[in-house]
Amino acid sequence: MFSALRSNSRGLVASFSELHRSIPEIPRVLSGSIAEVPDGVPAVVPALLQFQRCATKKAGGSSTNGRDSNPQFLGVKKFGGEAVIPGNIIVRQRGTKFHPGKNVGMGKDNTIYALSEGKVQFERTVWNFRNRKSQKRIFINVTTPKVKAKQ
């Protein structure tokens, strides 16, 4: 159908020498320029001429690592020797790196908190439960101050 196809800055331009060979009055498109049209002959633009439309915005890519989770603020909150009151959180942890001792409770998320007023004490002991393999464990205790009896 078309004898040649060339590309220029405006899109695809075709020469229609074979298409309009039978009608000599219709001008031909050569090398991207339009030939002169004689008077009284309408200029015919074929419907097969296609233009390439360029994007006006750059395509935005998708990122796979564009998320982040909130911090969990884990760790020791009250260190050895610090004073605590009932309800103070001593350690926030995942799992049981630290175990509850005297006057200390453990929540369902393994948070260790004080049950009574006193000072925090960390104790490293060897734990042997029901004659099984012994394990080294860190227990957290809250020691209450001794009250002197009045005489």
C-alpha positions in Angstrom: 0.0 0.0 0.0 2.7 2.5 1.0 5.9 2.6 -0.8 7.9 4.0 2.1 7.5 5.0 5.7 9.7 7.6 7.4 9.6 9.1 10.9 10.1 12.7 11.8 9.4 14.9 14.8 5.7 15.0 14.0 5.2 11.3 13.8 5.0 8.9 10.8 4.9 10.4 7.4 4.2 8.3 4.4 4.6 8.8 0.7 1.5 7.8 -1.2 2.9 7.3 -4.6 1.3 3.8 -5.1 -2.0 4.7 -3.4 -2.8 7.7 -5.7 -1.0 6.7 -8.9 -4.3 6.4 -10.8 -5.4 10.0 -10.0 -2.7 12.4 -11.1 -4.4 15.6 -9.8 -4.0 14.6 -6.1 -0.7 15.8 -4.7 1.7 13.4 -3.2 3.5 13.7 0.2 7.2 13.5 -0.4 10.0 13.8 2.2 7.7 15.3 4.8 6.8 18.3 2.6 3.4 18.9 0.9 3.5 19.4 -2.9 1.5 22.3 -4.4 -2.2 21.7 -5.0 -3.6 22.9 -8.3 -6.7 25.2 -8.2 -10.0 23.5 -7.9 -8.6 20.2 -6.6 -9.2 19.4 -2.9 -6.2 18.3 -0.9 -7.0 14.8 0.3 -5.4 13.5 3.5 -5.8 9.7 3.8 -7.3 8.3 7.0 -4.4 5.9 7.3 -2.0 8.6 8.3 -1.2 8.1 12.0 0.4 10.4 14.5 2.2 9.3 17.7 1.0 11.1 20.8 3.7 11.8 23.4 3.1 11.8 27.1 2.9 15.1 28.9 3.8 13.7 32.3 6.5 11.3 33.3 5.2 7.9 34.3 5.4 7.5 38.1 6.9 4.2 39.1 5.8 2.0 42.1 8.1 1.4 45.0 8.2 -2.0 46.8 9.9 -0.9 50.0 7.9 2.3 50.7 6.5 1.2 54.1 7.8 1.4 57.6 6.4 0.1 60.9 6.2 2.1 64.2 8.9 1.7 66.8 8.1 -0.7 69.7 10.1 1.0 72.5 11.3 -2.3 74.0 14.0 -2.6 76.7 14.7 -1.9 80.4 12.8 1.1 81.7 14.0 0.9 85.4 17.5 -0.2 86.1 18.9 -1.9 89.2 18.7 0.3 92.4 16.0 2.6 91.0 12.9 3.2 93.2 9.6 2.0 91.8 5.9 2.2 92.9 3.2 -0.4 92.1 2.4 -0.4 88.4 5.7 0.9 87.2 7.0 -0.9 84.1 10.5 -2.3 84.7 11.1 -4.1 81.4 9.3 -4.3 78.0 10.4 -7.3 76.1 9.5 -10.0 73.5 9.9 -13.4 75.0 11.3 -14.0 78.4 14.8 -12.7 78.5 14.0 -11.4 82.0 11.8 -13.4 84.4 9.6 -12.1 87.2 10.8 -12.6 90.8 9.5 -11.3 94.1 7.0 -8.4 94.2 7.0 -8.4 90.3 4.3 -9.4 87.8 4.4 -10.2 84.1 1.8 -9.1 81.6 0.5 -11.1 78.6 3.0 -9.4 76.3 5.9 -10.3 78.7 6.1 -6.8 80.2 7.5 -7.0 83.7 6.0 -4.5 86.2 6.3 -3.7 89.9 3.6 -5.0 92.4 4.9 -3.2 95.4 6.9 -0.1 96.3 10.7 -0.6 96.6 13.9 -0.8 94.7 14.6 -2.9 91.6 17.1 -5.7 91.9 18.4 -7.9 89.0 19.5 -11.4 90.0 21.3 -13.9 87.8 20.7 -17.5 89.0 20.9 -21.0 87.7 17.4 -22.4 87.4 16.8 -26.2 87.7 13.1 -27.0 87.3 12.1 -30.6 88.1 15.6 -32.0 87.8 15.8 -31.0 84.1 18.7 -29.3 82.4 19.8 -26.3 84.4 19.4 -22.9 82.8 20.9 -19.5 83.6 18.0 -17.0 84.1 17.8 -13.4 85.1 15.1 -12.7 87.7 13.9 -9.2 88.5 12.9 -8.5 92.1 11.6 -5.5 93.9 13.0 -5.3 97.4 10.8 -3.4 100.0 12.5 -1.3 102.6 12.6 -2.9 106.0 10.5 -1.1 108.6 12.1 -0.8 112.0 9.9 -1.8 114.9 9.1 0.8 117.5 10.1 0.0 121.1 
